[in-house]
Amino acid sequence: MAMEGLRSGWRSFSQAFRREIRTAFRKPVIHWLGWCFPLLLFGLIGSNFSEGTLLELPVSVVDNDHSQLSRNLIRKLDAGSHARISAYEGGLAAAEQRLRNAQDYGLLYIPADFEADVLAGRQPQVVFYYNALFYGAGLYSTQDFSSLMAELNGSYRSIIAAQTGKTLPSLPEVVLSYDSLFNASGSYVYYQQFAATIHLVQLFVVTCMIYVLARSKPLIYSSSFSMSLLGKLAPYTLCYTTLLMAELALLVWIFDARVVGNPWYMLCVGFFYVMAAQSIGLLLFAFTSSAITAYTLMGIMVSIALTFSGVAVPELSMPLPARIIANIEPLTHALYAMFDIFLRQVPGKPVVSVCALLLIYPLVAGLLVRRRLPARLRKQEVVR
């Protein structure tokens, strides 16, 4: 009897699996949601991060000194990789207007008598403003400025000493060293683009699940509803897992990213992450009265996932209620695990723990929709 039940369940699973593959292959919408649009969006995001980091950001300069020192300072800052210096007619007022209009991300202001004050031992103030409304671009435009000013201070100290005829006392050298442990290059590929890739997979998985379930009325006539449902969802689990792995492979082959950990661990985490995302789509469809409502709530939930996943706001800086929301989201656990595997060697035990945690989502979703989903599909059939 038990073997017959297993065989019957397997037949329902395999029939639903094959039927869904044939149906999905004929539907252009599935192709767009399953791989066309995700890959197009991946390429578009990748083009934004193709340089790895922000380079040659426009910065205006207001030079009121026009001395050899000010010209040398401007030339060296322009020679750096982050800022592209341009001078415009109109002085400070025109430069401030360009900064407000985001035509420039930074403004370098050099006061009058800058060189004379430096040689006289006074302390002139060179100011670098950046537009904080464009935090990433504005901040990156200032990256070369601090080291350049430190070099200038060090070089002119000996010049001033020679002019005054005084011998400067030897000072102890205190060296401050800091560096990134895992992303020494500062490349966006290792954080923003990687996180965006994983996040967008969830968006397409949930959208596709709502679309597929809204057209799943025949499931209620199956001899084994649960196994037929699993068979119907399984092709999309494999499809989106393959898509995620393909996009991560493109990060390596095209954008020269380097996976330090075991790629097979990424495959395992990706597989269970896709299933967790599918369970969100299943819950949204089962507990809403229409697909339109499910799509609307999907946008809200995916936005919440991005906000509390640690990408926009670090989890360690969140208050306790926000941390609870962050740990409810499967994206948070998947991102942390994927980052670890991507950036460093990780043993198998924590990967298994994350996979087991992600497996809880489909199991809980299955229990919650066990009776609700058939009733939802019947109600949909009656309405139509």
C-alpha positions in Angstrom: 0.0 0.0 0.0 2.8 2.4 0.9 4.7 1.6 -2.3 1.6 2.1 -4.3 1.1 5.5 -2.7 4.7 6.4 -3.5 4.3 5.4 -7.1 1.1 7.3 -7.4 2.7 10.4 -5.9 5.7 10.1 -8.3 3.4 9.8 -11.3 1.5 12.9 -10.3 4.8 14.7 -9.7 6.4 13.6 -13.0 3.2 14.3 -15.1 2.9 17.8 -13.6 6.6 18.4 -14.1 6.6 17.4 -17.8 3.3 19.2 -18.5 4.6 22.4 -16.9 7.8 22.3 -19.0 5.8 22.0 -22.2 3.5 24.8 -21.2 6.2 27.1 -20.0 8.2 26.5 -23.2 5.2 27.8 -25.3 4.5 30.9 -23.2 6.5 34.0 -24.1 5.7 35.5 -20.6 7.6 32.6 -18.9 10.6 33.2 -21.1 10.6 36.9 -20.3 10.3 36.2 -16.5 12.5 33.2 -16.5 15.6 34.4 -18.3 15.2 37.1 -20.9 14.4 40.1 -18.7 16.6 39.0 -15.8 19.6 38.7 -18.1 18.8 42.0 -19.8 18.6 43.7 -16.4 21.7 42.0 -15.3 23.6 43.4 -18.3 22.2 46.8 -17.7 23.3 46.8 -14.0 26.6 45.3 -15.0 27.2 48.2 -17.4 26.8 50.6 -14.5 29.5 48.7 -12.6 31.7 47.9 -15.5 34.5 50.0 -14.2 34.3 48.3 -10.8 34.2 51.6 -9.0 33.2 55.2 -9.7 35.9 57.0 -11.8 36.4 60.4 -13.3 33.6 62.1 -11.5 33.0 65.7 -12.5 34.4 68.3 -10.0 34.5 72.0 -10.5 37.2 74.2 -9.2 37.3 77.9 -8.0 40.9 79.0 -8.0 41.2 82.5 -6.5 45.0 82.3 -6.2 46.2 81.3 -9.7 49.6 80.5 -8.3 52.0 77.7 -9.1 51.0 75.9 -6.0 47.3 76.1 -6.7 47.8 75.0 -10.3 49.9 72.1 -9.1 47.3 71.0 -6.6 44.5 71.1 -9.3 46.7 69.2 -11.8 47.5 66.4 -9.3 43.9 66.1 -8.2 42.8 65.9 -11.8 45.5 63.2 -12.4 43.8 61.0 -9.8 41.4 58.3 -10.8 38.2 59.6 -9.0 37.9 63.3 -9.9 37.8 65.1 -13.3 38.5 68.8 -12.6 37.0 71.5 -14.7 37.0 75.3 -14.3 34.1 77.4 -15.4 33.4 81.1 -15.9 31.4 82.7 -13.2 33.4 81.8 -10.1 31.9 80.5 -6.9 28.3 81.3 -7.8 28.4 79.3 -11.0 30.2 76.4 -9.4 27.6 76.2 -6.5 24.8 76.2 -9.0 26.4 73.3 -10.9 26.7 71.5 -7.6 23.0 72.0 -6.8 22.0 70.8 -10.2 24.1 67.7 -10.0 26.1 68.7 -13.0 29.2 68.3 -10.8 29.5 66.1 -7.7 32.2 68.1 -6.0 33.6 71.7 -5.7 37.2 72.5 -4.9 37.6 76.0 -3.5 41.1 77.6 -3.3 41.3 80.9 -1.4 43.2 84.0 -2.5 46.9 84.3 -1.4 47.0 80.5 -1.0 50.6 80.0 -1.9 51.8 83.1 -0.1 50.1 82.0 3.1 51.6 78.5 2.8 55.1 79.9 2.4 54.6 82.3 5.3 53.7 79.5 7.6 50.1 80.5 7.9 47.3 78.0 7.6 45.1 78.7 4.5 42.0 76.6 4.2 41.4 74.6 0.9 37.8 73.3 1.0 36.3 70.4 -1.0 32.5 70.3 -0.9 30.5 67.4 -2.3 26.8 66.9 -2.9 25.6 64.7 -0.1 22.3 64.0 -1.9 24.4 61.8 -4.2 26.3 60.2 -1.4 28.2 57.5 -3.4 29.2 59.7 -6.3 29.9 62.8 -4.1 31.9 60.9 -1.6 34.0 59.0 -4.2 34.9 62.3 -5.9 36.8 63.3 -2.7 38.8 60.0 -2.4 42.1 61.4 -3.7 41.9 64.8 -1.9 43.0 63.8 1.6 46.1 62.0 0.6 47.0 64.9 -1.8 46.7 67.4 1.0 48.9 65.2 3.3 51.5 65.1 0.6 51.4 68.9 0.2 51.8 69.5 3.9 54.7 67.2 4.2 56.6 68.6 1.2 56.1 72.3 2.2 57.2 71.8 5.8 60.8 71.5 4.7 60.5 74.5 2.4 59.2 76.7 5.1 62.0 75.6 7.5 64.6 76.4 4.9 63.2 79.9 4.3 63.0 80.7 8.0 66.5 79.3 8.6 65.3 77.2 11.5 66.0 73.5 11.9 62.9 71.6 12.5 63.0 69.0 15.3 62.6 65.4 14.4 59.2 64.2 15.1 58.1 60.6 15.8 56.4 59.0 12.9 53.0 57.5 13.8 51.7 55.2 11.1 48.0 54.5 10.8 47.2 51.4 8.7 43.8 50.4 7.7 42.5 48.2 4.9 39.6 46.1 3.8 39.8 42.5 4.7 37.9 41.0 1.8 37.4 43.7 -0.8 40.7 45.4 -1.0 40.0 46.6 -4.5 36.9 48.6 -3.4 35.1 47.2 -6.5 31.3 47.5 -6.7 31.2 44.0 -8.3 31.9 42.5 -4.9 29.1 44.1 -3.1 26.5 46.2 -4.9 26.3 44.2 -8.2 26.5 40.9 -6.4 23.8 41.8 -3.9 21.6 43.3 -6.7 21.9 40.0 -8.7 20.7 37.9 -5.8 17.9 40.4 -4.9 16.5 40.6 -8.4 16.3 36.8 -8.6 13.9 36.9 -5.7 11.8 39.6 -7.5 11.4 37.5 -10.7 10.9 34.2 -8.7 8.0 35.7 -6.7 6.5 37.3 -9.8 6.7 34.2 -11.8 5.1 32.1 -9.1 2.1 34.3 -8.8 1.7 34.2 -12.6 2.0 30.4 -12.7 -0.3 29.8 -9.8 -3.0 32.1 -11.2 -3.2 29.6 -14.1 -3.1 26.4 -12.1 -6.8 25.4 -11.8 -6.2 21.9 -13.1 -4.3 21.1 -10.0 -7.5 20.7 -8.0 -8.4 17.7 -10.2 -5.1 15.9 -9.6 -5.1 12.6 -7.6 -2.3 13.9 -5.5 -2.6 17.7 -5.1 0.6 18.2 -3.1 2.9 16.1 -5.5 1.4 17.8 -8.5 2.0 21.2 -7.0 5.6 20.3 -6.3 6.0 19.0 -9.9 4.5 22.2 -11.2 6.9 24.4 -9.2 10.1 22.2 -9.7 10.9 23.4 -13.2 11.0 27.0 -12.0 13.2 26.0 -9.1 15.7 24.5 -11.5 15.4 27.4 -13.9 16.0 30.1 -11.4 18.8 28.3 -9.7 20.5 27.9 -13.1 19.9 31.5 -13.8 21.5 32.6 -10.6 24.5 30.5 -11.1 24.9 31.7 -14.7 24.8 35.4 -13.5 27.4 34.7 -10.8 29.5 33.0 -13.4 29.2 36.1 -15.7 30.5 38.2 -12.8 33.6 36.0 -12.8 34.1 35.7 -16.5 33.2 39.2 -17.7 33.7 41.4 -14.7 36.8 39.6 -13.4 35.4 38.8 -10.0 37.0 36.0 -8.0 35.2 33.4 -6.0 37.3 32.4 -3.1 35.0 29.7 -1.6 33.6 26.5 -3.0 31.3 27.2 -5.9 29.3 24.1 -5.1 28.3 25.7 -1.8 26.9 28.6 -3.8 24.8 26.2 -5.8 23.4 24.7 -2.7 22.5 28.0 -1.1 21.1 29.3 -4.4 18.8 26.2 -4.8 17.3 26.6 -1.3 17.1 30.4 -1.6 15.0 30.0 -4.8 12.7 27.6 -3.0 12.3 30.1 -0.1 11.5 32.8 -2.6 8.9 30.5 -4.3 7.3 30.0 -0.9 6.8 33.7 -0.6 5.0 33.8 -4.0 2.9 30.8 -2.9 1.8 32.5 0.3 1.0 35.8 -1.4 -1.2 34.0 -4.0 -2.9 31.8 -1.5 -3.8 34.5 1.0 -5.0 37.2 -1.5 -8.2 37.3 -3.3 -6.7 38.2 -6.7 -3.4 38.1 -8.6 -3.4 41.9 -8.8 -3.4 42.1 -5.0 -0.6 39.5 -4.8 1.5 41.5 -7.2 1.0 44.7 -5.2 1.9 43.0 -1.9 4.9 41.4 -3.7 6.3 44.8 -4.5 6.0 45.9 -0.9 7.6 42.7 0.5 10.5 42.7 -1.9 11.2 46.4 -1.1 11.1 45.5 2.6 13.5 42.6 1.9 16.0 45.0 0.2 15.7 47.5 3.0 16.3 45.1 5.9 18.7 42.6 4.2 21.8 44.6 5.2 22.4 46.0 1.7 20.9 49.5 2.3 21.4 49.6 6.1 23.9 47.4 8.0 22.0 44.9 10.2 24.3 45.6 13.2 23.1 49.2 13.3 19.4 48.3 13.2 17.2 48.4 16.3 15.8 45.1 17.6 12.5 45.2 15.8 14.3 45.9 12.5 16.7 43.0 13.2 13.8 40.7 13.7 12.3 41.7 10.4 15.7 41.2 8.7 16.0 37.7 10.1 12.5 36.8 8.9 13.5 37.6 5.3 15.2 34.7 3.4 17.2 37.3 1.4 19.2 38.3 4.5 20.4 34.7 5.2 21.1 34.0 1.5 23.1 37.2 1.1 25.3 36.6 4.1 26.0 33.0 3.1 26.7 34.0 -0.5 29.0 36.8 0.5 31.0 34.5 2.7 31.4 31.9 0.0 32.2 34.6 -2.6 34.8 36.4 -0.6 36.5 33.8 1.6 36.9 30.1 2.4 33.9 28.8 4.3 33.6 25.3 5.9 30.6 23.2 5.0 28.8 23.3 8.4 27.6 26.9 8.3 26.5 26.4 4.7 24.4 23.4 5.7 22.9 25.5 8.5 21.9 28.2 6.1 20.4 25.7 3.7 18.4 24.1 6.5 17.2 27.5 7.6 16.1 28.4 4.1 14.3 25.0 3.8 12.1 26.1 6.7 10.3 28.6 4.5 8.8 26.2 1.9 8.0 23.7 4.7 6.1 26.4 6.7 4.5 27.7 3.5 3.3 24.2 2.7 1.7 23.8 6.0 0.0 27.2 5.8 -1.5 26.7 2.3 -2.3 23.0 2.5 -6.0 23.7 2.7 -6.1 27.4 1.7 -4.6 26.9 -1.8 -7.1 24.4 -3.2 -10.0 26.6 -1.9 -8.3 29.6 -3.5 -8.1 27.8 -6.9 -11.7 26.6 -6.7 -12.8 30.1 -5.8 -10.9 31.5 -8.8 -12.6 28.9 -11.1 -16.1 29.8 -9.8 -15.4 33.5 -10.4 -14.3 33.0 -13.9 
